Amino acid sequence: MKMKIAGWILSALIALFLAGASAAPKFMGIAAATDAMTVVGWPMKYLVLIGCIEAGCMILFLIPRTALLGAVLTTGLLGGSLAANLRVDNPLWSHTLFSIYLGVAVWVALWLREEKVRAVFPLVRG
């Protein structure tokens, strides 16, 4: 039960981060979002679309029945982010690999929340 609670807490923190630090700035056209789009060479016409994709992935991740799909789609989204940052030679440890850090957190949260995921990926084979 404690693992499940920890998984939900981590899931909520990830969702709050993505909503507040990534999707919302895109919806509002805040400089942090537009500047990042400019750096990686993405046209501004995709700003809101990417924000919607981020929000949709997190919503799917937070719904128990669609959590696995949400984690898979979020992983794909983060892979695109990693590739975009790598392509423009953004700082490795802070910008480029942040997608890996966040992706690991998503899967750890799902692993903690879902017994079926733990059964597929056990820490110890027994």
C-alpha positions as MATLAB code, in Angstrom:
seq = 'MKMKIAGWILSALIALFLAGASAAPKFMGIAAATDAMTVVGWPMKYLVLIGCIEAGCMILFLIPRTALLGAVLTTGLLGGSLAANLRVDNPLWSHTLFSIYLGVAVWVALWLREEKVRAVFPLVRG';
ca = [
       0.000    0.000    0.000;
       2.864    2.391    0.812;
       4.379    1.776   -2.630;
       1.074    2.607   -4.292;
       0.750    5.853   -2.299;
       4.345    6.786   -3.149;
       3.609    6.073   -6.812;
       0.552    8.330   -6.777;
       2.474   11.106   -5.030;
       5.269   10.886   -7.609;
       2.690   10.756  -10.420;
       0.999   13.896   -9.092;
       4.330   15.713   -8.816;
       5.243   14.781  -12.392;
       1.830   15.884  -13.667;
       2.023   19.175  -11.755;
       5.490   19.820  -13.133;
       4.472   19.083  -16.727;
       1.286   21.122  -16.394;
       2.882   24.106  -14.679;
       6.366   24.219  -16.164;
       5.781   22.881  -19.646;
       2.200   22.803  -20.951;
       0.821   25.981  -19.329;
       3.667   28.212  -20.561;
       2.998   26.902  -24.076;
      -0.720   27.663  -23.820;
       0.028   31.177  -22.548;
       2.856   31.858  -25.003;
       5.281   32.669  -22.188;
       8.829   33.538  -23.219;
      10.272   30.430  -21.545;
       8.253   28.287  -23.965;
       8.705   30.427  -27.069;
      12.436   30.864  -26.459;
      12.879   27.101  -26.088;
      11.007   26.523  -29.349;
      13.256   29.028  -31.094;
      16.435   27.415  -29.744;
      15.483   23.947  -30.981;
      14.229   25.317  -34.298;
      10.545   24.464  -34.006;
       7.996   26.832  -35.586;
       5.718   28.681  -33.152;
       2.673   27.240  -34.906;
       3.349   23.980  -33.002;
       3.547   25.591  -29.557;
      -0.061   24.958  -28.486;
      -0.173   21.571  -30.212;
       2.846   20.362  -28.219;
       1.252   21.702  -25.043;
      -1.932   19.757  -25.845;
       0.061   16.588  -26.483;
       1.866   17.020  -23.155;
      -1.400   17.590  -21.308;
      -3.055   14.649  -23.050;
      -0.193   12.315  -22.171;
      -0.364   13.344  -18.532;
      -4.127   12.928  -18.377;
      -3.801    9.424  -19.814;
      -1.003    8.691  -17.326;
      -3.125    9.788  -14.368;
      -6.153    7.651  -15.296;
      -5.543    4.139  -13.944;
      -7.081    2.358  -16.965;
      -4.922    4.307  -19.439;
      -1.804    4.815  -17.305;
       0.344    2.413  -19.315;
      -0.609    4.107  -22.587;
       0.101    7.489  -21.000;
       3.547    6.335  -19.855;
       4.375    4.968  -23.322;
       3.210    8.140  -25.085;
       5.037   10.343  -22.571;
       8.192    8.331  -23.232;
       7.810    9.014  -26.947;
       7.240   12.711  -26.306;
      10.333   12.866  -24.108;
      12.347   11.044  -26.770;
      11.461   13.799  -29.219;
      12.492   16.403  -26.685;
      15.812   14.664  -26.125;
      16.469   14.469  -29.869;
      15.622   18.152  -30.391;
      17.941   19.234  -27.570;
      20.717   16.922  -28.720;
      20.464   18.213  -32.296;
      21.114   21.823  -31.266;
      23.857   20.847  -28.811;
      22.048   22.092  -25.698;
      23.855   21.370  -22.418;
      23.918   17.603  -21.921;
      23.308   17.122  -18.180;
      20.692   19.850  -17.685;
      18.720   20.168  -20.927;
      19.297   17.124  -23.095;
      19.232   14.377  -20.466;
      16.374   15.975  -18.519;
      14.027   13.950  -20.724;
      15.698   10.766  -19.501;
      15.383   11.851  -15.862;
      11.703   12.668  -16.297;
      11.020    9.492  -18.261;
      12.600    7.365  -15.545;
      10.460    9.160  -12.957;
       7.312    8.411  -14.997;
       8.124    4.704  -15.155;
       9.140    4.523  -11.489;
       5.841    6.167  -10.553;
       3.901    3.688  -12.692;
       5.924    0.769  -11.294;
       5.113    1.878   -7.765;
       1.408    2.411   -8.573;
       0.675   -0.725  -10.553;
       1.220   -4.271   -9.317;
       0.882   -5.575  -12.896;
       3.825   -3.437  -13.994;
       5.883   -4.727  -11.049;
       5.025   -8.275  -12.128;
       6.403   -7.617  -15.610;
       9.480   -5.741  -14.319;
      10.342   -7.250  -10.921;
      13.393   -5.956   -9.059;
      14.249   -9.518   -8.061;
      13.370  -12.643   -9.998;
      11.981  -15.283   -7.697;
];
